[in-house]
Amino acid sequence: MIRAAASLIAFLLTAPVGSETVEVRHRGAVDLVTFECRDINRSSLIQRVCYDQAQRYLIVGIRGNYEDFCELPPQAYTGFMTAPSMGQFFKENIRARGHRYGCGSHRHADN
């Protein structure tokens, strides 16, 4: 029993740590190594939020799908995360301005 536990611990300590990737609509796989991600349990629309402040790049998990938004200022991210209704804030201030925060014309780190 002790050998098995020691072997398991040794395996976990030496196992390679891979970064997580998600499939983003219209973009493909995005590596989340530089993102701060939070699982959301207070919204019926938003399930997960990942933000890379240096790149000003937001990825939002919405009912099992991921969408991305570029050049999102840190103040907008903070407003989103602290909004009484994340879904309403998202619809009115981030997605509704898709032309402004859409990633089609912006460059960011993909991988």
Backbone bond lengths (Angstrom), bond angles and torsions (degrees), N, CA, C in turn:
res aa  C-N    CA-C-N  psi(-1)  N-CA   C-N-CA  omega(-1)  CA-C   N-CA-C  phi
1 M - - - 1.450 - - 1.526 111.08 -
2 I 1.305 116.92 -42.88 1.459 120.72 179.79 1.525 110.19 -67.20
3 R 1.344 116.89 -40.15 1.467 119.88 178.01 1.523 110.90 -62.16
4 A 1.312 116.57 -41.70 1.464 120.27 -179.69 1.528 110.50 -63.53
5 A 1.320 116.22 -43.16 1.465 119.96 179.07 1.523 110.48 -65.49
6 A 1.327 117.17 -42.06 1.465 121.14 178.86 1.521 110.72 -64.16
7 S 1.323 116.93 -40.06 1.463 120.45 178.07 1.525 111.24 -64.68
8 L 1.327 116.65 -41.80 1.453 120.80 178.82 1.525 110.75 -63.20
9 I 1.299 117.25 -44.58 1.470 121.32 178.81 1.520 110.43 -62.51
10 A 1.340 117.24 -44.58 1.466 120.94 178.74 1.527 110.60 -61.54
11 F 1.318 116.76 -40.79 1.462 120.67 178.76 1.525 110.79 -63.03
12 L 1.323 116.60 -45.82 1.460 120.13 -178.69 1.524 111.60 -64.74
13 L 1.310 117.20 -35.31 1.463 120.34 -179.69 1.520 112.80 -74.58
14 T 1.311 117.68 -25.43 1.459 120.37 -177.76 1.523 113.46 -105.01
15 A 1.311 117.39 -5.41 1.466 120.49 -179.82 1.523 109.90 -66.58
16 P 1.319 117.83 138.03 1.465 119.48 178.79 1.522 110.65 -65.02
17 V 1.313 115.29 139.19 1.456 120.54 179.15 1.519 107.53 -98.79
18 G 1.310 116.08 116.57 1.455 120.58 179.03 1.511 109.62 -100.95
19 S 1.311 115.53 147.68 1.453 117.62 177.34 1.524 108.97 -80.98
20 E 1.283 115.70 159.43 1.460 122.00 -178.54 1.527 109.78 -85.84
21 T 1.306 115.79 143.79 1.454 120.91 172.00 1.520 108.53 -125.29
22 V 1.319 115.57 151.31 1.461 121.33 175.47 1.521 108.20 -129.29
23 E 1.321 115.49 152.15 1.463 121.90 176.57 1.529 108.29 -89.09
24 V 1.317 115.22 115.17 1.459 121.43 -178.73 1.526 109.02 -101.11
25 R 1.316 115.60 133.09 1.466 121.42 -179.55 1.527 110.44 -55.70
26 H 1.302 116.63 132.82 1.463 125.39 178.78 1.531 113.76 66.43
27 R 1.328 118.33 8.72 1.455 120.30 -179.51 1.521 111.47 -128.43
28 G 1.331 117.43 -40.30 1.453 121.30 -175.37 1.511 111.12 101.07
29 A 1.320 116.11 -155.30 1.468 121.24 -176.38 1.519 110.76 -72.00
30 V 1.335 116.06 132.66 1.457 122.47 175.96 1.529 107.73 -125.33
31 D 1.307 116.16 127.66 1.464 123.21 178.38 1.525 108.65 -79.01
32 L 1.315 117.05 127.75 1.466 121.90 -176.05 1.529 113.56 -93.81
33 V 1.317 117.78 16.08 1.461 120.48 -175.33 1.531 112.72 -58.17
34 T 1.322 119.04 -33.23 1.470 121.18 -177.84 1.523 113.18 -96.30
35 F 1.321 117.33 2.86 1.461 121.78 -175.65 1.526 112.05 -96.23
36 E 1.314 114.88 150.89 1.461 121.85 166.40 1.519 105.36 -99.80
37 C 1.336 117.11 116.83 1.462 121.48 -176.92 1.520 110.71 -110.79
38 R 1.311 114.58 143.64 1.462 121.39 177.22 1.524 109.31 -134.24
39 D 1.323 115.01 130.99 1.464 120.23 172.04 1.521 107.11 -79.40
40 I 1.310 116.25 136.81 1.465 121.92 -175.74 1.524 108.80 -110.73
41 N 1.328 115.72 128.20 1.466 119.70 178.61 1.522 112.26 -121.82
42 R 1.315 117.63 8.03 1.463 120.79 -179.04 1.518 113.06 -109.23
43 S 1.323 117.09 13.46 1.460 121.39 -179.56 1.523 109.34 -132.89
44 S 1.318 116.28 140.83 1.464 119.74 175.88 1.529 111.27 -83.69
45 L 1.323 117.47 -13.80 1.460 121.87 -179.42 1.527 111.78 -102.09
46 I 1.314 116.64 -49.91 1.464 122.89 -173.83 1.528 109.54 -89.67
47 Q 1.340 116.51 125.90 1.464 120.25 179.50 1.520 113.19 -105.63
48 R 1.337 116.02 -31.75 1.460 119.60 -176.29 1.524 109.02 -153.77
49 V 1.332 115.16 144.91 1.452 121.02 178.60 1.520 108.14 -132.35
50 C 1.334 116.48 129.24 1.461 122.65 176.81 1.521 107.62 -126.70
51 Y 1.338 115.98 131.03 1.466 120.00 -176.67 1.515 110.10 -135.41
52 D 1.311 115.29 131.98 1.464 122.70 173.98 1.526 105.51 -108.63
53 Q 1.326 116.15 102.09 1.460 120.85 -174.00 1.530 111.57 -65.04
54 A 1.327 118.10 -39.04 1.462 120.94 -179.39 1.527 111.62 -61.41
55 Q 1.329 116.60 -39.04 1.471 121.59 179.80 1.529 112.79 -91.33
56 R 1.357 115.53 -9.65 1.468 121.73 -175.81 1.535 110.35 55.04
57 Y 1.331 113.69 46.02 1.464 122.40 -172.44 1.523 109.28 -119.61
58 L 1.327 117.07 122.06 1.456 123.99 -176.18 1.519 110.04 -113.49
59 I 1.322 115.83 135.03 1.462 122.42 172.21 1.518 106.69 -122.83
60 V 1.333 115.90 129.44 1.465 121.18 -176.41 1.523 109.00 -121.67
61 G 1.335 115.99 127.31 1.460 122.26 174.25 1.511 108.78 -87.62
62 I 1.333 115.14 118.12 1.462 121.61 -176.68 1.515 108.21 -124.86
63 R 1.320 115.67 105.92 1.471 121.41 178.02 1.526 112.51 48.26
64 G 1.326 115.66 47.92 1.457 121.27 174.56 1.518 115.89 89.54
65 N 1.318 118.46 -6.39 1.466 122.22 177.37 1.524 109.15 -115.43
66 Y 1.323 116.01 153.40 1.461 120.80 178.63 1.518 109.96 -113.31
67 E 1.336 115.32 136.65 1.458 123.14 174.32 1.522 107.53 -123.83
68 D 1.342 116.31 150.32 1.459 119.35 179.97 1.516 111.50 -119.43
69 F 1.331 114.29 154.32 1.455 122.83 -178.04 1.522 107.70 -141.02
70 C 1.328 116.09 132.45 1.464 121.54 -174.49 1.522 111.75 -109.18
71 E 1.330 114.00 157.02 1.474 122.15 177.89 1.523 112.11 57.03
72 L 1.344 116.36 35.57 1.457 120.81 177.97 1.525 108.27 -84.66
73 P 1.330 118.22 116.42 1.470 120.55 -177.87 1.525 111.81 -63.99
74 P 1.333 116.64 150.56 1.471 120.04 177.98 1.524 113.08 -55.31
75 Q 1.331 117.77 -33.14 1.468 120.38 179.48 1.529 110.91 -64.97
76 A 1.320 116.85 -38.22 1.467 120.30 178.29 1.528 110.37 -67.99
77 Y 1.341 116.16 -39.15 1.471 120.08 176.80 1.533 110.31 -62.48
78 T 1.314 117.17 -45.71 1.467 120.86 179.06 1.526 110.65 -61.93
79 G 1.323 117.05 -42.86 1.469 120.71 177.24 1.515 111.73 -60.30
80 F 1.321 115.98 -40.86 1.460 122.16 178.22 1.522 110.81 -62.21
81 M 1.321 116.36 -48.23 1.463 120.87 -175.65 1.527 112.91 -70.14
82 T 1.326 118.02 -24.81 1.464 121.00 -177.69 1.526 113.12 -105.13
83 A 1.311 117.61 0.38 1.464 121.28 -178.19 1.527 111.24 -63.83
84 P 1.334 117.93 141.57 1.461 120.35 175.99 1.531 111.87 -57.70
85 S 1.337 116.50 -36.63 1.468 121.34 175.85 1.526 107.30 -124.82
86 M 1.329 116.29 103.42 1.458 120.17 -179.34 1.527 111.23 -62.53
87 G 1.338 117.06 -40.24 1.453 120.69 -179.46 1.518 112.22 -62.06
88 Q 1.321 116.46 -44.34 1.459 120.57 179.81 1.522 110.39 -66.44
89 F 1.327 117.97 -43.93 1.466 121.35 178.28 1.524 109.63 -60.18
90 F 1.319 116.20 -44.93 1.459 121.49 -179.34 1.528 110.89 -59.74
91 K 1.320 116.52 -49.46 1.466 120.92 -178.21 1.529 112.12 -63.27
92 E 1.333 116.51 -40.46 1.461 120.47 -174.49 1.527 113.93 -84.80
93 N 1.319 117.82 -31.45 1.457 120.09 -170.63 1.526 115.43 -114.59
94 I 1.310 117.49 -17.60 1.464 119.02 -177.72 1.515 110.18 -116.91
95 R 1.311 117.68 -60.31 1.465 120.06 -177.98 1.526 111.02 -67.96
96 A 1.316 118.70 -39.71 1.468 121.54 -179.17 1.522 111.40 -62.78
97 R 1.299 116.22 -24.30 1.458 121.01 178.16 1.518 110.28 -100.18
98 G 1.321 116.18 30.05 1.455 121.78 -176.37 1.510 113.46 -50.69
99 H 1.323 115.88 -34.62 1.461 117.97 177.36 1.524 110.98 -64.31
100 R 1.322 117.12 -30.57 1.463 121.26 -179.86 1.514 111.62 -82.58
101 Y 1.330 116.57 -42.40 1.462 120.90 -177.19 1.522 112.88 -101.94
102 G 1.319 117.12 2.78 1.453 120.58 177.91 1.520 110.16 -63.23
103 C 1.303 116.93 144.93 1.463 121.10 -174.82 1.521 114.10 -89.68
104 G 1.312 118.16 -1.95 1.459 119.91 -177.53 1.502 114.09 -57.72
105 S 1.324 117.84 -39.33 1.463 120.72 -176.74 1.519 113.15 -102.88
106 H 1.343 117.28 -0.07 1.460 120.88 -178.83 1.516 110.44 -105.00
107 R 1.301 115.45 150.60 1.465 121.22 175.52 1.516 108.59 -103.12
108 H 1.322 116.54 144.10 1.463 122.00 174.25 1.509 107.91 -157.25
109 A 1.328 115.92 169.42 1.464 120.55 -179.87 1.509 109.71 -74.99
110 D 1.330 118.10 121.77 1.462 121.87 177.32 1.507 111.18 -86.89
111 N 1.283 118.71 -44.64 1.467 122.16 -178.05 1.490 108.70 -148.33
